[in-house]
Amino acid sequence: MDLRLEGLRLTWSGFSLEADLAVPEGDSVAVIGPSGAGKSTLLALIAGFEAPDTGRILFGGDDLTATGPAARPVTMVFQDNNLFPHLSLSRNVGLGLDPSLRLDRAGWARVEAALAEVGLAGLGDRKPGQLSGGQQSRAALARALLRNRPILLLDEPFAALGPALRREMLDLVARIRAERGMTLLMVTHDPEDAARIAAHTIFLAHGRAAPPAPTRALLADPPPALAAYLGSD
């Protein structure tokens, strides 16, 4: 089921964003571009946190444009991970199954399985403040996986991590995405991150999101606007 943005446009206070593109089912796509260009806004439109002025958002032919965020086939991981400091790791992750945390034995077993899948087995009783930055990122990813939605949106959740740990998290995301056949869109400022896990890249600049292009070819021979962004000669 393709994700399609048809004639999408959003404007406010001098800001504008246009997108007319398709992302094939199961693709991994980086979203790159200058700060303030609208990368996070593009993901927010797909997730339903922002509403376009015109255009449609389609998934598998179904029109999601007027559908609320909770009902969309989308889960999103933010840069700050959105972990509640007063809740244990297990309860933070359990929110992905039920915001009320009224989980039965099978539900809590799924929470533990998700923690194990991201390398956090046995840490469910800890609070976020007792975890490293990488472990917090893993917990946020585990919660997203429990939602089990076909579209995964990453809004720079690993930006604060060091290079080695960021690469480790990217490889984890790539493995899980491939195993589950998820469609991935990931905002990043780093072309190396895009090249590492994204088969295609959307370049966003001057108020327009370009259709996905093969990442390695795009970075090897960038158009002028992308070359200027990357600092290429």
C-alpha positions as CSV (number, residue, x, y, z in Angstrom):
1,M,0.0,0.0,0.0
2,D,1.6,3.2,-1.1
3,L,1.6,6.4,0.9
4,R,0.6,9.3,-1.4
5,L,0.6,13.0,-0.8
6,E,-1.5,14.5,-3.5
7,G,-1.4,18.3,-4.1
8,L,-0.6,18.9,-0.4
9,R,-0.1,22.5,0.7
10,L,0.2,24.2,4.0
11,T,0.8,27.9,4.6
12,W,1.1,30.2,7.6
13,S,2.8,33.5,8.4
14,G,5.1,33.4,5.4
15,F,5.8,29.7,5.7
16,S,4.7,27.4,2.9
17,L,5.1,23.7,2.2
18,E,4.0,21.8,-0.9
19,A,4.3,18.0,-1.5
20,D,3.1,15.9,-4.4
21,L,4.7,12.5,-4.1
22,A,4.4,8.8,-3.4
23,V,6.3,6.4,-1.1
24,P,6.0,2.7,-2.0
25,E,5.0,0.3,0.7
26,G,7.9,-0.9,2.8
27,D,10.3,1.8,1.5
28,S,12.8,3.5,3.7
29,V,13.0,7.2,3.1
30,A,15.1,10.0,4.5
31,V,13.8,13.5,4.7
32,I,16.6,16.1,4.5
33,G,16.8,19.8,4.0
34,P,17.8,23.1,5.7
35,S,16.6,24.0,9.2
36,G,13.1,25.6,9.0
37,A,12.3,24.1,5.6
38,G,9.4,22.0,7.0
39,K,10.8,18.5,7.5
40,S,9.1,18.0,10.8
41,T,5.9,19.7,9.5
42,L,5.8,17.1,6.6
43,L,5.9,14.3,9.1
44,A,3.3,16.1,11.3
45,L,1.0,16.3,8.3
46,I,1.3,12.6,7.6
47,A,0.7,11.8,11.3
48,G,-2.3,14.0,11.5
49,F,-0.9,16.6,14.0
50,E,-1.2,19.3,11.3
51,A,-3.9,19.7,8.7
52,P,-3.2,20.8,5.1
53,D,-4.9,23.8,3.5
54,T,-5.4,21.8,0.3
55,G,-4.6,18.3,-1.0
56,R,-5.0,14.7,0.3
57,I,-3.1,12.1,2.2
58,L,-3.8,8.6,1.0
59,F,-2.6,5.2,2.2
60,G,-3.5,2.2,0.2
61,G,-6.1,4.3,-1.6
62,D,-7.8,5.3,1.7
63,D,-8.1,9.0,2.3
64,L,-6.6,9.9,5.7
65,T,-6.8,13.7,5.3
66,A,-9.6,14.1,7.8
67,T,-8.7,11.2,10.0
68,G,-7.4,11.9,13.5
69,P,-3.9,11.0,14.6
70,A,-4.9,8.0,16.8
71,A,-6.8,6.4,13.9
72,R,-4.1,6.7,11.3
73,P,-1.8,3.7,10.4
74,V,1.1,5.7,11.7
75,T,3.4,5.9,14.7
76,M,5.9,8.6,15.3
77,V,9.1,8.9,17.4
78,F,10.2,12.4,18.4
79,Q,13.6,13.8,19.2
80,D,12.9,14.1,22.9
81,N,11.5,10.5,23.0
82,N,8.4,11.6,25.0
83,L,9.1,9.3,27.9
84,F,7.2,10.2,31.2
85,P,9.8,10.5,34.0
86,H,7.5,9.3,36.7
87,L,6.7,6.0,35.0
88,S,8.8,2.9,34.8
89,L,10.2,1.8,31.5
90,S,7.6,-1.0,31.2
91,R,4.7,1.5,31.8
92,N,6.1,4.0,29.3
93,V,6.3,1.3,26.7
94,G,2.9,-0.1,27.7
95,L,1.3,3.2,26.6
96,G,1.9,2.1,23.1
97,L,-0.7,-0.6,23.7
98,D,-3.2,1.2,25.9
99,P,-3.0,4.8,27.1
100,S,-4.9,3.8,30.2
101,L,-2.3,1.0,30.9
102,R,-5.1,-1.4,31.7
103,L,-3.1,-4.4,30.3
104,D,-3.7,-8.0,31.0
105,R,-1.0,-10.6,31.4
106,A,-0.7,-11.1,27.7
107,G,-0.3,-7.3,27.2
108,W,2.5,-7.0,29.7
109,A,4.2,-10.0,28.1
110,R,4.1,-8.1,24.8
111,V,5.7,-5.1,26.6
112,E,8.5,-7.3,27.8
113,A,9.0,-8.8,24.4
114,A,9.2,-5.3,22.8
115,L,11.8,-4.3,25.4
116,A,13.8,-7.4,24.6
117,E,13.6,-6.8,20.9
118,V,15.3,-3.4,21.3
119,G,17.9,-4.8,23.8
120,L,16.3,-3.6,27.1
121,A,15.4,-7.0,28.6
122,G,15.3,-6.9,32.4
123,L,15.2,-3.0,32.6
124,G,11.4,-2.6,32.7
125,D,11.3,-1.4,36.4
126,R,13.8,1.5,35.8
127,K,12.7,5.1,35.3
128,P,13.8,7.1,32.3
129,G,16.2,9.1,34.5
130,Q,18.1,5.9,35.3
131,L,18.8,5.2,31.6
132,S,21.4,6.4,29.2
133,G,20.4,8.4,26.2
134,G,20.7,5.4,23.9
135,Q,18.5,3.3,26.3
136,Q,15.9,6.0,26.3
137,S,15.9,6.0,22.5
138,R,15.4,2.3,22.5
139,A,12.5,2.6,24.9
140,A,10.8,5.1,22.7
141,L,11.3,2.8,19.7
142,A,9.9,-0.2,21.7
143,R,6.7,1.8,22.4
144,A,6.4,2.7,18.7
145,L,6.8,-1.0,17.7
146,L,4.0,-2.0,20.1
147,R,1.6,0.2,18.2
148,N,2.3,-2.1,15.3
149,R,1.4,0.5,12.6
150,P,2.6,0.0,9.0
151,I,4.1,3.6,8.8
152,L,7.0,4.6,11.1
153,L,8.0,8.2,11.3
154,L,11.2,9.3,13.0
155,D,11.7,13.0,13.7
156,E,15.4,13.0,14.5
157,P,15.1,10.8,17.7
158,F,18.8,10.0,17.7
159,A,20.2,13.4,17.0
160,A,21.5,13.9,20.5
161,L,23.4,10.6,20.5
162,G,27.1,10.2,19.7
163,P,28.1,8.9,16.2
164,A,28.7,5.3,17.3
165,L,25.5,5.0,19.3
166,R,23.5,6.7,16.5
167,R,24.8,4.3,14.0
168,E,23.8,1.4,16.3
169,M,20.2,2.8,16.6
170,L,19.9,3.3,12.9
171,D,21.0,-0.3,12.3
172,L,18.4,-1.5,14.8
173,V,15.7,0.5,13.1
174,A,16.7,-0.8,9.7
175,R,16.6,-4.4,10.9
176,I,13.2,-4.1,12.5
177,R,11.8,-2.2,9.6
178,A,12.9,-4.9,7.2
179,E,11.6,-7.7,9.4
180,R,8.2,-6.1,9.8
181,G,7.9,-4.6,6.3
182,M,7.2,-1.1,7.6
183,T,7.3,2.0,5.6
184,L,9.8,4.4,7.2
185,L,10.2,8.2,6.8
186,M,13.1,9.6,8.8
187,V,14.0,13.3,9.3
188,T,17.8,13.8,9.5
189,H,20.3,16.6,8.9
190,D,23.1,14.0,8.3
191,P,23.5,12.6,4.8
192,E,25.5,9.7,6.3
193,D,22.5,8.7,8.2
194,A,20.4,8.8,5.1
195,A,22.9,6.8,3.1
196,R,23.1,4.2,6.0
197,I,19.4,3.1,6.1
198,A,17.3,5.0,3.5
199,A,16.9,3.6,0.0
200,H,15.4,6.9,-1.1
201,T,15.5,10.5,0.0
202,I,13.1,13.4,-0.1
203,F,14.9,16.7,-0.3
204,L,12.9,19.6,1.1
205,A,13.8,23.2,0.3
206,H,12.2,26.5,-0.8
207,G,8.8,25.3,0.4
208,R,8.7,22.1,-1.7
209,A,9.2,18.5,-0.9
210,A,10.7,16.7,-3.9
211,P,9.6,13.2,-4.8
212,P,11.8,10.4,-3.3
213,A,15.0,9.8,-5.3
214,P,17.6,7.0,-4.8
215,T,19.7,8.2,-1.9
216,R,23.2,7.2,-3.0
217,A,22.7,8.5,-6.5
218,L,21.2,11.8,-5.2
219,L,24.1,12.3,-2.7
220,A,26.7,11.4,-5.3
221,D,25.3,13.9,-7.9
222,P,23.1,16.4,-6.0
223,P,21.1,19.1,-7.8
224,P,22.3,22.7,-7.1
225,A,20.0,23.3,-4.1
226,L,21.0,20.1,-2.4
227,A,24.7,20.7,-3.2
228,A,24.4,24.1,-1.5
229,Y,22.8,22.5,1.5
230,L,25.5,19.8,1.7
231,G,28.3,22.2,1.1
232,S,29.4,20.4,-2.0
233,D,31.6,22.0,-4.6
